[in-house]
Amino acid sequence: MGKRRKIAPKAAHGEPKRHQRMVCLLSEEEQRIVDRYLAKYRITNKSRWFRETILMFIYKNMDEDYPTLFGEHDMRR
């Protein structure tokens, strides 16, 4: 008999397909930290968690760095 293939669940309607791969390397200590966090909060989809965590951080920084008409000091007066 042949090997069984894993069939990925179909993406929700309107959800973009992901074709780009990003790879990062972690030290053993960093890996243990991530694994401990995922186990503590019962997170089973590691790639989704990484993606959401990284993008949330980026969006937050982009929002804070967004150019405004007046500087922060002028707006606080």
Distance bins in CASP14 RR format, pairs under 12 A and 6 or more apart:
PFRMAT RR
TARGET T0000
AUTHOR 0000-0000-0000
RMODE 2
METHOD distances of the structure
MODEL  1
8 17 0 0 0 0 0 1 0 0 0 0 0
8 18 0 0 0 0 0 1 0 0 0 0 0
8 45 0 0 0 0 0 1 0 0 0 0 0
8 47 0 0 0 0 0 1 0 0 0 0 0
9 15 0 0 0 0 0 1 0 0 0 0 0
9 45 0 0 0 0 0 1 0 0 0 0 0
9 48 0 0 0 0 0 1 0 0 0 0 0
10 17 0 0 0 0 0 1 0 0 0 0 0
11 17 1 0 0 1 0 0 0 0 0 0 0
11 18 0 0 0 0 1 0 0 0 0 0 0
11 48 0 0 0 0 0 1 0 0 0 0 0
15 48 0 0 0 0 0 1 0 0 0 0 0
16 51 0 0 0 0 0 1 0 0 0 0 0
18 47 0 0 0 0 1 0 0 0 0 0 0
18 48 0 0 0 0 0 1 0 0 0 0 0
18 51 0 0 0 0 1 0 0 0 0 0 0
20 51 0 0 0 0 0 1 0 0 0 0 0
21 47 0 0 0 0 0 1 0 0 0 0 0
21 51 0 0 0 0 0 1 0 0 0 0 0
22 47 0 0 0 0 1 0 0 0 0 0 0
22 50 0 0 0 0 1 0 0 0 0 0 0
22 51 0 0 0 0 1 0 0 0 0 0 0
22 54 0 0 0 0 1 0 0 0 0 0 0
22 55 0 0 0 0 0 1 0 0 0 0 0
23 47 0 0 0 0 0 1 0 0 0 0 0
23 50 0 0 0 0 0 1 0 0 0 0 0
24 30 0 0 0 0 1 0 0 0 0 0 0
24 31 0 0 0 0 0 1 0 0 0 0 0
24 34 0 0 0 0 0 1 0 0 0 0 0
24 47 0 0 0 0 0 1 0 0 0 0 0
24 50 0 0 0 0 1 0 0 0 0 0 0
24 51 0 0 0 0 0 1 0 0 0 0 0
24 54 0 0 0 0 1 0 0 0 0 0 0
25 31 0 0 0 0 1 0 0 0 0 0 0
26 32 0 0 0 0 1 0 0 0 0 0 0
26 33 0 0 0 0 1 0 0 0 0 0 0
26 34 1 0 0 1 0 0 0 0 0 0 0
26 35 0 0 0 0 1 0 0 0 0 0 0
26 46 0 0 0 0 0 1 0 0 0 0 0
26 50 0 0 0 0 0 1 0 0 0 0 0
27 33 0 0 0 0 1 0 0 0 0 0 0
27 34 0 0 0 0 0 1 0 0 0 0 0
28 34 0 0 0 0 0 1 0 0 0 0 0
28 35 0 0 0 0 0 1 0 0 0 0 0
29 35 0 0 0 0 0 1 0 0 0 0 0
29 36 0 0 0 0 0 1 0 0 0 0 0
30 36 0 0 0 0 0 1 0 0 0 0 0
30 37 0 0 0 0 0 1 0 0 0 0 0
31 37 0 0 0 0 0 1 0 0 0 0 0
31 38 0 0 0 0 0 1 0 0 0 0 0
31 46 0 0 0 0 0 1 0 0 0 0 0
32 38 0 0 0 0 0 1 0 0 0 0 0
32 39 0 0 0 0 0 1 0 0 0 0 0
33 39 0 0 0 0 0 1 0 0 0 0 0
33 40 0 0 0 0 0 1 0 0 0 0 0
34 40 0 0 0 0 0 1 0 0 0 0 0
34 41 0 0 0 0 0 1 0 0 0 0 0
34 43 0 0 0 0 1 0 0 0 0 0 0
34 46 1 0 0 1 0 0 0 0 0 0 0
34 47 0 0 0 0 0 1 0 0 0 0 0
34 49 0 0 0 0 1 0 0 0 0 0 0
34 50 0 0 0 0 1 0 0 0 0 0 0
34 53 0 0 0 0 0 1 0 0 0 0 0
35 41 0 0 0 0 0 1 0 0 0 0 0
35 43 0 0 0 0 0 1 0 0 0 0 0
35 46 0 0 0 0 1 0 0 0 0 0 0
35 49 0 0 0 0 0 1 0 0 0 0 0
36 43 0 0 0 0 0 1 0 0 0 0 0
37 43 1 0 0 1 0 0 0 0 0 0 0
37 46 0 0 0 0 0 1 0 0 0 0 0
37 49 0 0 0 0 1 0 0 0 0 0 0
37 50 0 0 0 0 0 1 0 0 0 0 0
37 53 0 0 0 0 0 1 0 0 0 0 0
38 44 1 0 0 1 0 0 0 0 0 0 0
38 45 0 0 0 0 1 0 0 0 0 0 0
38 46 1 0 0 1 0 0 0 0 0 0 0
38 47 0 0 0 0 0 1 0 0 0 0 0
38 48 0 0 0 0 0 1 0 0 0 0 0
38 49 1 0 0 1 0 0 0 0 0 0 0
38 50 0 0 0 0 1 0 0 0 0 0 0
38 53 0 0 0 0 0 1 0 0 0 0 0
39 46 0 0 0 0 0 1 0 0 0 0 0
41 49 0 0 0 0 1 0 0 0 0 0 0
41 53 0 0 0 0 0 1 0 0 0 0 0
42 49 0 0 0 0 0 1 0 0 0 0 0
43 49 1 0 1 0 0 0 0 0 0 0 0
43 50 0 0 0 0 1 0 0 0 0 0 0
43 52 0 0 0 0 0 1 0 0 0 0 0
43 53 0 0 0 0 0 1 0 0 0 0 0
45 51 0 0 0 0 1 0 0 0 0 0 0
45 52 0 0 0 0 1 0 0 0 0 0 0
45 53 0 0 0 0 0 1 0 0 0 0 0
46 52 0 0 0 0 0 1 0 0 0 0 0
46 53 0 0 0 0 0 1 0 0 0 0 0
47 53 0 0 0 0 0 1 0 0 0 0 0
47 54 0 0 0 0 0 1 0 0 0 0 0
48 54 0 0 0 0 0 1 0 0 0 0 0
48 55 0 0 0 0 0 1 0 0 0 0 0
49 55 0 0 0 0 0 1 0 0 0 0 0
49 56 0 0 0 0 0 1 0 0 0 0 0
50 56 0 0 0 0 0 1 0 0 0 0 0
50 57 0 0 0 0 0 1 0 0 0 0 0
51 57 0 0 0 0 0 1 0 0 0 0 0
51 58 0 0 0 0 0 1 0 0 0 0 0
52 58 0 0 0 0 0 1 0 0 0 0 0
52 59 0 0 0 0 0 1 0 0 0 0 0
53 59 0 0 0 0 0 1 0 0 0 0 0
53 60 0 0 0 0 0 1 0 0 0 0 0
54 60 0 0 0 0 0 1 0 0 0 0 0
54 61 0 0 0 0 0 1 0 0 0 0 0
55 61 0 0 0 0 0 1 0 0 0 0 0
55 62 0 0 0 0 0 1 0 0 0 0 0
56 62 0 0 0 0 0 1 0 0 0 0 0
56 63 0 0 0 0 0 1 0 0 0 0 0
57 63 0 0 0 0 0 1 0 0 0 0 0
57 64 0 0 0 0 0 1 0 0 0 0 0
58 64 0 0 0 0 0 1 0 0 0 0 0
58 65 0 0 0 0 0 1 0 0 0 0 0
59 65 0 0 0 0 0 1 0 0 0 0 0
59 66 0 0 0 0 0 1 0 0 0 0 0
60 66 0 0 0 0 0 1 0 0 0 0 0
64 72 0 0 0 0 0 1 0 0 0 0 0
65 72 0 0 0 0 0 1 0 0 0 0 0
66 72 0 0 0 0 0 1 0 0 0 0 0
68 74 0 0 0 0 1 0 0 0 0 0 0
68 75 1 0 0 1 0 0 0 0 0 0 0
69 75 0 0 0 0 1 0 0 0 0 0 0
70 76 0 0 0 0 1 0 0 0 0 0 0
70 77 0 0 0 0 1 0 0 0 0 0 0
71 77 0 0 0 0 0 1 0 0 0 0 0
END
